[in-house]
Amino acid sequence: MVIRRMAFLRGPNIWTYRPVIEAIVDIGILEEQPSNTLPGFYERLTAWLPGLIEHRCSVGRRGGFLMRLRDGTWPGHILEHVALELQTQAGMKTGFGKARMTDEYGVYKVVIRTRDELIGKTALESARDLVMAAINDRPYDVAATVARLTEMVDQRCLGPSTASMVEAAGERGIPHIRLNEGNLVQLGYGSAQRRIWTAETDRTSAIAEGISRDKDLTKELLASCGVPVPEGRTVSNAAEAWEAAERIGVPVVVKPTDGNHARGVSLNLNTQQEVEDAFVAAEREGSEVMVERFIPGQEHRLLVVGGKVVAATRGEITRVSGDGRSTMAELIELQVNSDPRRGPEEHLPLDTVRVYENPVTQLELARQGLTAESILPIGRTAVVERTGNMANDVTDRVHPDVAHQVSLAARVVGLDIAGIDLVVEDIGQPLAPQGGAIVEVNAGPGLLMHLKPAVGRAQPVGEAIVKHLFPASEAGRIPVVGIVGQPGDVLTAHLVAWLLQLDGRVTALACQDGLYLGQRQLSKGSALGWESGERMLINRTVQAVVLETSARHILAEGLPYDRCEVGVVTAMPSTHGLEEFYVRDAEQMRNVVRTQIDVVLPSGAAVLNADDAEVLDLADYCDGEVILYSLNEHNPGVAKHRAGKGRVVFARESALVLATGEREIPLANLSAPAFSRLMSAQAGDARAPVLAAVAGAWALGVSPELIRGGLQRFGEPVRAPQAPVLQAAAQ
């Protein structure tokens, strides 16, 4: 079984709206050997991958794929399901896949959904090797393959905090673009975008973040506003630490000023030796060390988003129980690190306890007269960790006074998203009367403790952050116009962009002859691909985008946007030159081009050439409005559409007419001298491209008066959008 080539389709494509790997797979002589003819194959494959029972396949129910496997299916189909299962086992669950025969004997297109190109390709290659091992009854190390893919998922995919926001945005229909290999993500397009980086946003003030890192300044600002905080000071050595502890009064806390995940934090210290040892431990974790008054109670982390408390967790003290024979290190491994919530991976809410590497843990044991090698008697318990184990959701118990105090703390520091650490006996009671205090304000807080609490209900914190960035009335979208047609037909794209620019929108254009921002050409040559489209969509100044594409680019890359406001099809492209994609007849081309119409938003419109019967047939695939254009006002499709009160643009000899049902708006006489520049902008009859562009602009709410003026002045230099001037000229 040979994988001839693989392509990563990063946007909407002929298979689905989402990114996929499309592989051309030659199964050779296996075309004559479906799965039910291969002795022992079913048993070996299901033993290696028992999770395949969850695959519903075309049967539509659990175990459906296994039914197909028993009854007989071909290796291309099996390859699809095995690759998907390997991704799922590696922590990247995706359920979409297809396997389709081509017109070449034994050659299939195998498609799998993936969130990362390299992971998807590796999963397919590994699946090929695994399937061939099962066919030939050879050993195969499934665990090693899953481990390798798991490591790739951890390294290459979005972290859980960022992923929660991206998923919440997707539920709202807000598009996203990953801007680097880390967690920097753009939500929305163009001028409507916001950016997130883990739990920070483009609304997170750098000054506020700097204040939060300065623990002394933070406490000073909070105290000045009446927020209860513990007394404390920054120290530079162990002697100063004990001096500060004496001045404050023991017990005290020693911690790094810029640590995270409670690393280096020691609580309830009473003696000089404890304080000095804690200073050494804290200094290893941060640049400065702070000593502050110990607040009795339980530690809590409250998440504040946009001035509101959206989640709260309570910490727990980690203990082990003695068995009379195991050392403390062994007990920690058996009773603590065996917890499936613990581990070094980013998706796990609790860290592994490394007793030999963590001086704070060693100090905690020493205070109890223990070491890592001590054997704990039966019936005795020992504290391993006092901090950092935020595991219990208490969101529903937060008292309004506590919520007010932590929200005030976030506002005082200036953070739009903040993790507020406080210590209090009972989160359900007011803060001050029980002696509670806010001990830290953190920028960029981790969200995993709220997404995967050990006890209690997970909180929709990603949704809260997306709501903060995008109020209910906003979807992060700007008008996107997608155009598909024949090579050389570029006037439509230029004219739509021109009309939108004159309507007052900073408009980007990527088309066959270059990349443009307003009237400035940024690059020459074809700009039909993914890279050019994404370049325009990430530009913060852009208020509208016109992106021309081709059948080849849809097949090779997918569309560079998830949905569009207007999808224009000017002609059904030829299949010439697409043989490498196994596209050879008109019916296949229709499936390719309908991708442009499939992505039209319900609030948008498809603009279709009614003079091309194959293009006209695409109207049934549009979720939004359909606007037709034609050089023949008596076109049967146009007449039928008008009878249904649909909108059309047509030519009546040299006159251009807009119509909604029976109501007509004469727009322009294209044979008049005022339109000579426009009509000579493209070789041959320019009327059809003009009609398509007019329909596209009309679909986006550009007024007929402005369209008329824009047609007259097409190509004239303008300094800035001047719609009122053009409207006056048109009148």
N, C-alpha and C positions, 0 to 999 in steps of 0.2 A: 504494500500500500504506500503510494508515493504522494506526498503533498507537493504539488508543482509550484504553487505560489500562494501567498497569503496577503490580503489587503485589509487595512484598518479603515473602515467607513466610520468617520468620526461624527457624522451628523445624520439627519433623516435620510433614508435610502430606500431602495426597492423592497427591503425586508421589514423594516420597523422604523420608528421615530428615533431610536436610541443607537449609540455606538455598537458596532459589531465587528467581529473578524470574519471575513469571507475567504474561505480556502478552496482552491481547486484541487480536488483529490482524485487520483487515479487508483482504483482498487484492482485493476488488472484482472487476473483469472478468478479473483474472488467474486466477480460478477456472476459466476456460475455456482457460487457456494453461499447461499443464505445461511443465517445462524443456526437453523434447525438441522443443517446437514453437517455441522462441525462437531464431532464427538467430544463431549466434556466441556465444550466452550461455555455453555450457559452456567454450569456449576462453578467453573473457575472464575468467570467474570463476576458473578454475584457474590462469591466468597470474598473476592478482593474489594468489591464496592457494594456492600449491602445497602447503602443509601439509595441505590438505583430504584428501590421499591417505591420511593416517593415520587418518581417521575410519572406523570399522568399520560404524557404523549398524546397521540390523536384519539386514544380510547377515551380520554377525558376523566379518568379516575385513578386513584392510587393503585400502583401496580400495573398501570396501563402499558408502560414500556416493556416490562417483563413479559407481559402477554405477547407483545409483538416479537420479543426475542425468542420466546418458545415456539411461536407459530412460524417464525422465519422472517428475518429482515436482513438488510444488507449492511456491510461494514461502514459505508458512508454515514448511514443513520446511526449506527452504534457509536461511531467516532464522535458524533455530535453530542450524544448523551453522556458519554464518558468524560469528554472535555468539560461539560457543564458540571458534572458531579465532582471532578477534581477541583474546579474553582470553588464550589460550595464547601468542600472539605477544607479548603485553604482559608475559609472565612470570607469569601466574596460570592455570596449567593446570587446567582442569576438564573432565570428560568427559561429564557427565550432561546430557541434554536431551530434550525431548519436544515434539511438535507434534500437536495433536488437533483435529479438526473439532468445532464446536459445532452446535446444531440450527438456527443462523441461516446462511443461504447466504453462503459466502465468508468466514466469520468463524472464526478458529482461536484456540485457546489455545496459545501458544508459551512453553515453560518452559526456562530454562537455569540450571544450577548456578552460583553465584557466591559469593565470600567477602566481597563488599562491595556494598551496595545501589547506590551511585552508579556504581561501575564497571560493574556488571551492566546497569543501565539505559542507561548511555552506550554500552556494547557493542551492545545491541539497537538503539538509535537509529542508531548508525554502520553496523551491519549492514544495516538497512533502506535507508539511503542508498547503500551499496555495491551491494546487490543490484539496486536500481532503476537505478543507473548501468550495471551490466552488462547489464541487460535492454534499456535504451534506447541502448546503445553510446555512453555519455558518459564522459569522463575522470573518474577518481577517484584521489585521492592516498592510497593505502593506507599508505605510509610515515609520513605525517603523522598519520594516525589511530592507527596503532600507537604512535607516539612519544607522542601525547597520553595514550593509555591506559597506556603504560608509566610515564609520570610519575605518573599517578594511583595505580598499583599501588605505586610506591615511596613515595608520600606517605601512602597510606591503609591499606595492608595491614601485617600484623605483620612486624617485622624477622626476619631469618633465625635469630637466636639464639632469640628467643621462639617463632617458628614451629616450630623443632625440638622444643621442649619440649611445645608444644600437640599436635603430631603424635604424639609419643611417648606423651602422656597418652591420646590417642584410641585408640592401639593397645592400651592397657590398659583401655579402656572407661571412662576417667575423663572426665567432662564438663568443659567450660570455658565461661566467660563473659568476654567482653572488657569491661573496666570503663571504659575511656576510648578516645580516638582514637589513643593511643600504644600502648605495649607492656605496659600493666598488665593482667594477665589473672588471673582466678580459676580455679583448677582444683578441681573438686569443688563440692558444694552445701552450703549451710548451715554447721552446726558441723563438718562433715568437710572443709571447704575449706582450701586453701593458696593463697597469692598469689605471683605471680612478676612481676618487672619486668626485662626483658632477663635478665641472669644474676644478678639478686639475688632473694631470696625473703623471705617474711615471717619466716624464721628468721635472716636476715642482720642482725646486730647493728649498730645505729647507732654504738655506741661503737667496735666493731671497724672499721667503715668509716672513722670519724674517725681512728683510729690508723693505718690504711693510708695515709691522705692525708698524714700527718705522717711523712715519710721518716726524719727523725732519730730520732723516738721508735720507729718500727718497727725500725730497725737496733739501737737500744739494747736493746729487748726481746729481739730475736732473739739478739744477742750474749750477753746474760745467760743464755740457755738453751743456749749452745754451738753455735748455728747460725752457720756461717761467713758473714760479711758484709764488704764492703770498708769501709775507713776513709773517713770523709767528714764534711763540715760544710756548713751552710747559709750562704750569703753574700748580701750586700745590694748590692754593686756590683762593677765589674770589677776594681778594685784589690784588694778583699778576695778575689776569686776567685783572682788570681795568688798572693796571700799564702798562701791555703789550699793551692794547688797546690805551692808551695815547701815548706810544712810537711809535706804528705802525701808528696811526692816524685813527680815526673813519671815516666811518663805518667799523665794523669788523665782523668776523664770529667766533663763539665759538662752538667747537665740540669735541666729544670724539676721542681720537687718534686710538682707536680700536673698534669703533662701526660699525654697519652695517645697511643697509636699511635706511640710513639717520636718524636713531634714535638718538635723543639728539643733533641734529644740529640746531643752530639758526643763522639766516642771518640778515645782514644789521642792526647791533646794533649800537646805537649812544650815549646812556647815560650810566652812571655808574650803575644805577639800572638795566638796561636791561642786561648789561654784567655780573653783579654779579648773577642775576637770571638765566641767560643762563648757567653760570658755574655750578650752582647747578643741572640744568637739564642734562647737559652733563656728570657730574660726576656720575650720576645714571646709565648711559649707558656704561661707559668704565672705565678703570683703570687710564687713564690720560686724561687731557683736554688740548686742543690747542686753542690759539687765533691767528687768521691770518687776513690779510687785506681782506676786502670785494671786490670781483670782480663783477662789474655790468654786467648783462647779464643773459642768460638762462643756467641752468645746463644741461649738456649732459653726457651720458655714452657711451663710445666707447669700443667695444670688439675687442681685439687684439689676434689673434691666429697665432702662428708661425711667428711672425713679420709682419703680415698683418691685416689691419682693415677689419673685416668681418661683423660688424653690428654697428649701432649707433641709440640711442634714445634720444629724447629731453624731459625734464621734463616740467610739467605744474603746475601752482599755483592753488591750490584747493580753491574755493570760494563758498559761499552760498549767496542767495538773500533773503532779508527779506519779510515777509508777514504781519507784524504788529501784529501777535498774537502768533507765535511760538518762543520758546526760542532757543538760539544758539545750545544747545544740541539736541533739536528736529529737527532743520533745518539740522544739520549734519546727523542725522539718515535718514531724508526724502530725502535730496538732494545729500548726499555723500555716506553714507554706503549702500544705496539702489542700488548702482551701482553693477551689477552682476560681475564686475571684482574685486571687493573688498571682502576680507574675510580672516580668519586666515589660511585657507587651503593652502598647499604648491603650488597647481596648479593655484592659483589665483595671477595675477601680481601685485595687489595693496592691501595694508594693510587696515584693518578697522581702522577708526579714533576713538580712545578712548579718548574723551575729558577729562573725569574725571581722567584718569590714565596717561595721557601724559603731563608732565610739559612744554614741548616745545609748544604744542598746546595752553595750558593755557597762556603761556607767549605771544604768538602771538596775542591771543585775548586781553590780558591786554594792549598791545601796541596800540590797537585800542579803548581802553576804554571799553572793553567788558568782560563778564564772560560767563561761560556755561549757566547761568540762564538769561542772558540779552535777551530782546525781540528786534529783529532787525526790524526797521520800513520798510514799503513798499518803494521800490525804492532804498534802501541802500544795498550794498554788503559788505561782510567781508571776509578777507583772513583767511583760516583755516590752511593750510599747504603751505610752500614755497619749501619744499624739499621732495625727495623720491617718487615723482609721475612720474616716467619714463614711459611714455605711448605712445609717438609718434615716429614712426620709421622715421629716416631721413638719412638712410644709403646712399641713392643715392645722397644726397646733400653734403656729406663731401668733403671739399676742399683738394686737394693733399698735401698742406702744413700742414694742420691739421692732415691728415693721417700720414705724415712723422713724425711730432712731437710726436704723441701718440705712434707710433711704436718705435721711439727712446726711449721714456720713458720706455716702456716695456723691451727693450733690456738693458737699463742702470740698471734697477732693477734686471734683469735676469729672468723674468717670461716668460714661453712659452705661457701661457694663462693669460691675464690680463684684468681687467675692469678699464678703465681709465676715471676718472671723470674730466671734465673740464667745465669752465664757459666762455661763449663767446656770443656775441650778435647775430652773424650770422655764423653758422657752414660752410656755403658755401664760406667764405672769409678766407684769411690767419689769423693766430692766433695773432701774435705780433702786427701788425698795429692797431687792434681794441682793444688792451689791454686785450685780453683773456689770460687765464692761466690754467695749469693743477693743480688741487687741491688735487687729490688723485690717487694712483696706488693700485689696489686691487687684491690680489690673490684669487683664487676660486670664481670668480664673478658669480652671478646668471644669468641664461640664459632666465628665463621666460619672461622678458620684451622684448626680441628679438623674442621669440617663439610666444608670444601672445600680440603684441602691440595693444593698443586701437585704434590707427589711423595708417594707412599705412600697408605695406606688411610684413608678417612674414619672418624672415630671416633663412636660413638653417644653423644655427650655429652648430648643432650637426654634420652635414655633414662636415663642415669646420674643426672641431676638429678631426674627424675620418681621414680625408684626411691628416691632420697634423701628426697624429700618424702612418698612413699607406699610404705611397705614392701609386700611381695608380698601380704599379707593385706588390704590396704586398697584401696578403689576410689574414695574420695572421695564416697561416696554416703550420703544419708540417705533414710529412707522417703518416697517421693512417691506420693500417691494422686491419680489423675486421674479425674474424674467427668464423664460426658456424659449428658444426659437431656432431659426436656421443660422448657420455661420454667415457673418457679413451684415446681419440685420441688427445694427447697433443704434440706430436713430431713436428707437423707442426708449432705450435706457437713458440716453442723453436728454431726451425731451422731458421724461418724467422727472429726472433730477433737476432740470432747469425750472420746471413749474413749481416743484416743492421749494426750491431755493427762493423763488420769487414770492412764495406764499409766507415767507418769514422763517423758514427752518434751515438751519445749517445742515446741508445735505452732502452725504458721501456717495460716491459712485464707483463701483468696480465693474468693468465691462471688458469687451473684447480688445479695445484699443488703449486701455490704461486705467489708472487709479486716480480719482479726483476727490478733492475736498473743496466744495463750492466750485468756483471756476478755476481753481489752481490744480494743475496736473502734477501729481506726486510721482508717478512712474509711467513709462510708456510700455507698450506691448500688452499681451493678454493678461488680464487680472481676474480670470474667471474662477480661480481655485479657492480652496479653503483658507489658505494663508491670507489672501487679500481681503476676503470677507470678514475674517476674525479681526484683522487689523483695523477695519472700520468700526466694527461693533465694540471694540474696547476703547475707542476714542471718546473721551469725556465731553468733547465739544459737539459731537454729532447728534443732531435732533431727528434725522431721517436718513435712511440708507436705501439705495437702489443697487441691487446685486444681480447681475446677469450671470447665468450659468449655462452649462451644456449637458447633454446626455452623458458624454464621456466623464465629466466631473461628478455627476450624480453616481455613476457606476463605480468610479475609482475612489471617491472620497466621501460622498454624501454631501448634503447641503450644509453650508457654514452657519446656519441658524436653525433653531428648533421649530419656530412657527413664524408666519409672516402675516402682515395685515392685508397685502395684496399679492396674489400670484397671477402672473401674466404668461399665457402661452400663445405665441404668435403663429406657430406652425409646428407640425409634427416632424421632428428631425429625421434625417435619413439614418439608416443602420450602417451606412458605409464607414468602415474603419473601426467598427465595434466588435469585430469577430473575436478578438481576444477575450471579450466578456461573454461570449456565446450568445450574443444578441444578433439575430440574423433576419427576423421578420417583423412586420408591422405590429402584430399583436404584442410581441415582446417590448417594442418601443413604447407602446401605449402604457405598459406597466411601469416603464422607466419615467416617462414624463408625468404621469399622474402623481408622482412623488411631490412635484411642485404644488399640485392642487390639494393633496392630502394635508399639507402643513398650513393651509389657510385657516386662520382663526375663525371661530364662529361669529365674531364681530367684524370680520373682514370680508373680502370679496375676491372671487376669481374673475379675471378678465380673459375672455376666450375669443378666438377668431372663428366666427360663425361660418366663414367661407371655407373652412377646412373641416370636413365632416368628422374626422377622427379627433380633432381638437374639441369640437362641439360635444362629442360624446363624453368628454371628461367632466361635464357639468354635474353629473350624478355623484361625483366623488367629493364635491365641495361642501364643507360644513357651514360656510357662510353664504353671502349673497353671490349671485352670478350676474356679471355684466357682459353682454355680448357686443362685438363690433363687426361691421361688415361693409364692404364696398357696394353692396346691393341692398337697397332698402326693402326689396321684395323677397329677400332670402327667407325661406320657409321657417328656419330656426328663429330668425329675428321676429318674424310675424307671430309665431307661437309664444315667444318670450314676452312680447309686448301685450299679447292678449292676456297673459297672466300678471300684468302690471309690472313686469320686470324692466330694468333699465338697459338701454341700448345706445350705441353710438354708431351712426351710419353715414354714408356718403350719398347724397342726392345730386348726381352729376358732380359738380365741383363744390357743392355746398356741404358743409359738415354740420350734422344735426345731432343734438342730444334728445333722447326721448325717455319718458317714464310712462309706460302704458301708452295711451293715446296722446298724452301731453308732449308737445315738441318745443325745443328751444333751438332755433337757428343760431349756430355759433359763429361760422365764418365761411366766406367764399374763398376757398383755397387757391383759386385762379387769380385772385386780385394781386396787384403788384406788392402790397404790404406783406404778402406771405412768400415772396419769391425766394428769399434767403432760406426759409424753412424747406420749401419744396425742392430746392437744389442741394440740400444737405446730404442726400443719399442718392446713389445712382439708381435709375429706373423710377418707377412710380412710388413716390414717398407717401401716398395717402394712407395705406394700410398701417405702416409704423406710426404715423401721426394719430390715426384713430385709436390704436392700442394705447398710446401714451396719454391721450386725452381721457380715455376710459379709466386708466390707472389713477390719474390725478383727480378725476371726478369721484372715484371710489374713496379717496382720502379726504374728501370734503373741500377741495379747491373749488372756488366759485367759478361759474361759467364766464363771468366778466374777466376774472384774472386769467383764466385759461386763454381767452381770446387775446388779451393783451400780451400774454406770454408767447403765443404763437407768432404774433406780429414781430416781437422783438427777440426772437430766438437767436442766441449767439452773440448778442450785444454785451459788451462788458458792463458790469454793474459793481459798485463798491459794496453794496449791502442789499439785503432784501428790500424792495421798494414796491410792495403790493399796492398801496394807495395810489402811487403815481401811475402804475400800470392800469389800475381800474379806471382812473380818470381818462387815460389815453384811449382805453377800449371804448369808453362811452362817447 
